[in-house]
């Protein structure tokens, strides 16, 4: 009999940070940055899904619009990740 293990993807901001499970305590700024990163990565994922749906079915102008939105979402995700990493490096939390 095989058992399937089910995994659930959770935003980083929902990962326990109480020290009980070995995660360090975190500060309010880190929580805020994690929330921004969660939002940005979700927006990027959604934009890429829309772009994929448009491949071969959208007019060129519409596809270029979706591509621009996806690129902007990727850039925003990268910016929020860098801000989070910088905070962690400086604040050590």
C-alpha positions as CSV (number, residue, x, y, z in Angstrom):
1,X,0.0,0.0,0.0
2,X,1.5,3.3,-1.0
3,X,1.1,6.5,1.0
4,X,1.2,9.9,-0.7
5,X,2.7,12.7,1.2
6,X,0.9,16.0,0.6
7,X,2.8,19.2,0.8
8,X,1.3,22.7,1.0
9,X,3.1,25.7,-0.2
10,X,2.9,28.5,2.4
11,X,4.0,32.1,2.2
12,X,7.3,32.8,4.0
13,X,5.5,35.1,6.3
14,X,3.5,32.1,7.7
15,X,6.6,30.1,8.5
16,X,6.9,29.8,12.3
17,X,9.4,32.1,13.8
18,X,8.9,31.4,17.5
19,X,12.2,29.6,18.1
20,X,10.5,26.4,19.2
21,X,11.0,24.8,15.8
22,X,14.5,26.2,15.4
23,X,13.6,29.4,13.5
24,X,15.1,32.6,14.9
25,X,12.9,35.3,16.3
26,X,12.1,38.0,13.7
27,X,11.4,41.7,13.9
28,X,8.4,43.7,12.6
29,X,10.4,45.0,9.7
30,X,11.3,41.5,8.6
31,X,7.7,40.5,8.8
32,X,6.7,43.5,6.7
33,X,9.4,42.7,4.1
34,X,8.4,39.0,4.0
35,X,4.8,40.1,3.4
36,X,5.9,42.3,0.5
37,X,8.0,39.5,-0.9
38,X,5.1,37.0,-0.6
39,X,2.8,39.5,-2.5
40,X,5.4,40.2,-5.2
41,X,6.2,36.6,-5.9
42,X,2.4,35.7,-6.1
43,X,1.9,38.6,-8.5
44,X,4.8,37.4,-10.6
45,X,3.5,33.9,-10.6
46,X,0.0,35.1,-11.7
47,X,1.5,37.3,-14.4
48,X,3.5,34.4,-15.8
49,X,0.4,32.2,-15.9
50,X,-1.5,34.9,-17.8
51,X,1.5,35.2,-20.2
52,X,1.5,31.5,-20.8
53,X,-2.2,31.4,-21.5
54,X,-1.6,34.1,-24.1
55,X,1.0,32.2,-26.1
56,X,-0.3,31.5,-29.6
57,X,-3.8,32.8,-28.8
58,X,-3.3,36.5,-28.1
59,X,-2.9,39.3,-30.6
60,X,0.7,40.7,-30.7
61,X,-0.2,43.8,-28.8
62,X,-2.0,41.9,-26.1
63,X,0.9,39.4,-25.8
64,X,3.4,42.3,-25.5
65,X,1.2,43.9,-22.8
66,X,1.2,40.6,-20.8
67,X,4.9,40.2,-21.3
68,X,5.5,43.8,-20.0
69,X,3.4,43.1,-16.9
70,X,5.3,39.8,-16.3
71,X,8.6,41.6,-16.6
72,X,7.5,44.3,-14.2
73,X,6.3,41.8,-11.7
74,X,9.6,39.8,-11.9
75,X,11.5,43.0,-11.3
76,X,9.3,43.9,-8.3
77,X,9.8,40.4,-6.9
78,X,13.6,40.7,-7.3
79,X,13.5,44.2,-5.6
80,X,11.6,42.9,-2.6
81,X,13.8,39.8,-2.3
82,X,16.9,42.0,-2.3
83,X,15.4,44.3,0.3
84,X,14.6,41.3,2.5
85,X,18.1,39.9,2.1
86,X,19.7,43.3,2.9
87,X,17.6,43.6,6.0
88,X,18.6,40.1,7.2
89,X,22.3,40.8,6.6
90,X,22.3,44.2,8.4
91,X,19.8,43.4,11.2
92,X,20.8,39.7,11.6
93,X,17.3,38.6,12.3
